[in-house]
Amino acid sequence: MAEAQHQQVSAFPLPPMEFISQYTPENVNSGRAPKPPMPPKGKYFMFGEEFENNDVIIRSLESQGIRRLYPLHFDHKRELKKLNHSILTSYLDLLDILVKCPSGSNSKSPSPGTDAPTLRKDKLDDLNLLFIHIHHLINEYRPHQARETLRVILEKQKKERLEIADRLEHYLDRVMFMLKTNVETLGSDSPMSWNGAEDAEQKHTVAESAQPAPDEDELADAVLLKLIEDQDE
């Protein structure tokens, strides 16, 4: 019973197994898997907020009914630093209010004419507005972050392919070297190498061309000698 009472429950819902089980490799290859749902048209709600399909990726502060604290043309890095300092200052002011007025409206307010709950609420509203602005500025970097992530992925793929090409070229050079070594070894042991027959034919042609042409007197003497040998036989 104790184990059943202390059973851990996931904070997130379980995956829809009835839907996932339909996307088997056989169903996907045969086209029997369910088609993805169509994108919503018009307005839709997500996380309690209303959205439209034609909304920009990052909506402006004015479209959300939020007062802008920085100008339209600004330096993101500089404004983020200023917002960070403002958040720190507002937080220290809130701590000072809580120290001087810890028990609520009955305590003496640090500012004349203003009660402590109002000061605390004003400081909390200021912190909320500052955090919204700093979160908005960070979100404006999301498209840049997506482009940089894609660039890094492409550079990584390019580097991997170049390394594969270099290894392939290295192995090809080794294979060509081994083939050349084996051909030279076979050529020295046997005349029937790849270029052995052609080399032998060329050497024979060169040897024949190097011999001098026979003289007519030498031919006549050779014929006479042959006749004398035939008569003696």
C-alpha positions as CSV (number, residue, x, y, z in Angstrom):
1,M,0.0,0.0,0.0
2,A,2.8,2.4,0.9
3,E,4.5,1.7,-2.5
4,A,1.2,2.3,-4.3
5,Q,0.7,5.6,-2.5
6,H,4.2,6.8,-3.2
7,Q,4.2,5.8,-6.9
8,Q,5.8,8.5,-9.0
9,V,3.5,10.1,-11.6
10,S,5.0,11.8,-14.7
11,A,4.4,15.5,-15.0
12,F,3.9,15.0,-18.8
13,P,1.2,12.9,-20.5
14,L,2.1,9.6,-21.9
15,P,2.8,9.4,-25.6
16,P,-0.2,8.4,-27.7
17,M,0.8,4.8,-28.4
18,E,-2.4,4.1,-30.4
19,F,-1.3,6.8,-32.9
20,I,2.4,5.9,-32.8
21,S,1.8,2.2,-33.4
22,Q,0.2,3.0,-36.8
23,Y,3.5,4.4,-38.1
24,T,5.3,1.1,-38.6
25,P,7.8,0.7,-41.5
26,E,5.4,-1.5,-43.4
27,N,2.6,1.0,-43.1
28,V,4.8,3.9,-44.1
29,N,6.3,2.1,-47.1
30,S,2.8,0.9,-48.3
31,G,1.2,4.3,-47.7
32,R,-1.2,3.0,-45.1
33,A,0.1,5.3,-42.3
34,P,-2.3,8.1,-41.3
35,K,-1.6,11.4,-43.0
36,P,-0.4,14.3,-40.8
37,P,-3.2,16.7,-39.7
38,M,-3.8,19.8,-41.8
39,P,-2.4,23.1,-40.4
40,P,-5.1,25.2,-38.6
41,K,-6.7,28.0,-40.5
42,G,-7.4,31.4,-39.0
43,K,-7.0,31.7,-35.3
44,Y,-5.9,29.0,-32.9
45,F,-4.9,28.8,-29.2
46,M,-1.6,27.5,-27.9
47,F,-0.6,27.6,-24.2
48,G,-3.6,29.8,-23.5
49,E,-2.5,32.4,-26.1
50,E,-4.4,33.3,-29.3
51,F,-2.4,33.1,-32.5
52,E,-3.0,33.5,-36.3
53,N,-1.3,31.8,-39.2
54,N,-0.2,35.0,-40.7
55,D,1.4,36.3,-37.5
56,V,5.0,37.3,-37.6
57,I,7.5,35.0,-35.9
58,I,8.3,37.6,-33.2
59,R,5.5,40.0,-32.5
60,S,6.3,43.5,-31.5
61,L,5.8,44.7,-27.9
62,E,3.1,47.2,-29.0
63,S,1.1,44.4,-30.7
64,Q,1.0,42.6,-27.3
65,G,-0.1,45.7,-25.4
66,I,3.3,46.2,-23.6
67,R,5.0,49.5,-23.2
68,R,8.4,49.7,-24.9
69,L,11.3,50.8,-22.7
70,Y,13.9,51.2,-25.4
71,P,13.9,53.1,-28.8
72,L,13.0,51.5,-32.1
73,H,16.6,51.7,-33.3
74,F,19.0,50.3,-30.7
75,D,22.0,48.1,-30.0
76,H,20.9,44.7,-28.7
77,K,24.0,44.2,-26.6
78,R,23.9,47.6,-25.0
79,E,20.1,47.3,-24.2
80,L,20.5,43.9,-22.7
81,K,23.2,45.2,-20.4
82,K,21.0,48.1,-19.4
83,L,18.0,45.8,-18.7
84,N,20.3,43.5,-16.7
85,H,21.4,46.4,-14.5
86,S,17.8,47.7,-14.2
87,I,16.6,44.3,-13.0
88,L,19.4,44.1,-10.4
89,T,18.6,47.6,-9.2
90,S,14.9,46.9,-9.0
91,Y,15.5,43.7,-7.1
92,L,17.7,45.5,-4.5
93,D,14.9,48.1,-4.1
94,L,12.4,45.4,-3.5
95,L,14.7,43.9,-0.9
96,D,15.0,47.3,0.8
97,I,11.2,47.6,0.9
98,L,10.8,44.1,2.3
99,V,13.4,44.9,5.0
100,K,11.8,48.2,6.1
101,C,8.2,47.0,5.7
102,P,8.2,43.3,6.4
103,S,4.7,43.0,7.9
104,G,2.6,44.7,5.2
105,S,0.5,47.9,5.5
106,N,0.9,48.2,9.2
107,S,4.6,49.0,8.8
108,K,6.0,52.4,8.1
109,S,6.6,52.9,4.4
110,P,10.1,54.1,3.3
111,S,8.5,56.6,1.0
112,P,6.2,59.3,2.5
113,G,2.7,59.2,1.2
114,T,2.9,55.7,-0.2
115,D,2.0,52.5,1.6
116,A,4.2,49.4,1.6
117,P,1.9,47.1,-0.4
118,T,1.7,49.7,-3.2
119,L,5.5,50.0,-3.3
120,R,6.0,46.2,-3.4
121,K,3.4,45.9,-6.2
122,D,5.0,48.7,-8.2
123,K,8.5,47.0,-7.9
124,L,7.1,43.6,-8.9
125,D,5.4,45.2,-11.9
126,D,8.7,46.9,-12.8
127,L,10.6,43.6,-12.6
128,N,7.9,41.8,-14.6
129,L,8.1,44.5,-17.4
130,L,11.9,44.3,-17.4
131,F,12.0,40.5,-17.7
132,I,9.5,40.7,-20.5
133,H,11.7,43.1,-22.4
134,I,14.9,41.1,-21.8
135,H,13.0,38.0,-22.9
136,H,11.8,39.8,-26.0
137,L,15.3,40.9,-27.0
138,I,16.6,37.4,-26.5
139,N,13.8,36.0,-28.8
140,E,14.8,38.5,-31.5
141,Y,18.1,36.6,-31.7
142,R,16.3,33.3,-32.5
143,P,16.4,33.7,-36.3
144,H,20.0,34.6,-36.2
145,Q,20.6,31.6,-33.9
146,A,18.8,29.3,-36.4
147,R,20.9,30.6,-39.3
148,E,24.1,30.1,-37.3
149,T,23.1,26.6,-36.3
150,L,22.4,25.7,-39.9
151,R,25.7,27.2,-41.0
152,V,27.6,25.1,-38.3
153,I,25.7,22.0,-39.4
154,L,26.6,22.6,-43.1
155,E,30.3,23.3,-42.2
156,K,30.4,20.1,-40.2
157,Q,29.0,18.1,-43.0
158,K,31.5,19.7,-45.5
159,K,34.4,18.9,-43.2
160,E,33.3,15.3,-42.8
161,R,33.0,14.9,-46.6
162,L,36.4,16.5,-47.2
163,E,37.9,14.1,-44.6
164,I,36.2,11.1,-46.3
165,A,37.5,12.3,-49.7
166,D,41.1,12.7,-48.3
167,R,41.0,9.2,-46.8
168,L,39.7,7.8,-50.1
169,E,42.5,9.5,-52.0
170,H,45.0,8.2,-49.5
171,Y,43.8,4.6,-49.8
172,L,43.7,5.0,-53.6
173,D,47.4,6.1,-53.6
174,R,48.3,3.1,-51.5
175,V,46.5,0.7,-53.8
176,M,48.1,2.1,-56.9
177,F,51.5,1.9,-55.2
178,M,50.9,-1.8,-54.2
179,L,49.8,-2.6,-57.8
180,K,52.8,-0.9,-59.3
181,T,55.1,-2.8,-56.9
182,N,53.5,-6.1,-57.7
183,V,53.7,-5.5,-61.4
184,E,57.4,-4.7,-61.2
185,T,58.0,-7.8,-59.1
186,L,56.1,-10.0,-61.6
187,G,57.9,-8.4,-64.5
188,S,61.3,-9.2,-63.1
189,D,60.4,-12.9,-62.5
190,S,58.4,-13.7,-65.6
191,P,58.6,-12.2,-69.2
192,M,54.8,-12.4,-69.4
193,S,54.0,-9.3,-67.4
194,W,51.5,-6.7,-68.4
195,N,54.1,-4.8,-70.5
196,G,56.5,-7.7,-70.9
197,A,55.4,-8.8,-74.3
198,E,55.4,-5.3,-75.7
199,D,58.9,-4.7,-74.2
200,A,60.2,-7.9,-75.7
201,E,58.8,-7.0,-79.1
202,Q,60.4,-3.6,-79.0
203,K,63.8,-5.1,-78.0
204,H,63.6,-7.6,-80.8
205,T,62.8,-4.8,-83.3
206,V,65.7,-2.7,-82.1
207,A,68.1,-5.7,-82.3
208,E,67.1,-6.5,-85.9
209,S,67.5,-2.9,-86.9
210,A,71.0,-2.8,-85.3
211,Q,72.3,-5.6,-87.4
212,P,74.1,-4.6,-90.7
213,A,72.6,-5.5,-94.1
214,P,74.3,-8.6,-95.8
215,D,76.8,-7.9,-98.7
216,E,76.2,-9.5,-102.2
217,D,79.7,-11.2,-102.2
218,E,78.9,-12.8,-98.9
219,L,75.6,-14.1,-100.3
220,A,77.4,-15.5,-103.4
221,D,80.0,-17.2,-101.2
222,A,77.3,-18.7,-99.0
223,V,75.4,-20.1,-102.1
224,L,78.6,-21.6,-103.5
225,L,79.5,-23.2,-100.2
226,K,76.1,-24.7,-100.0
227,L,76.4,-26.3,-103.5
228,I,79.8,-27.8,-102.6
229,E,78.4,-29.3,-99.4
230,D,75.5,-30.8,-101.4
231,Q,77.9,-32.4,-104.0
232,D,80.1,-34.0,-101.3
233,E,77.0,-35.6,-99.7
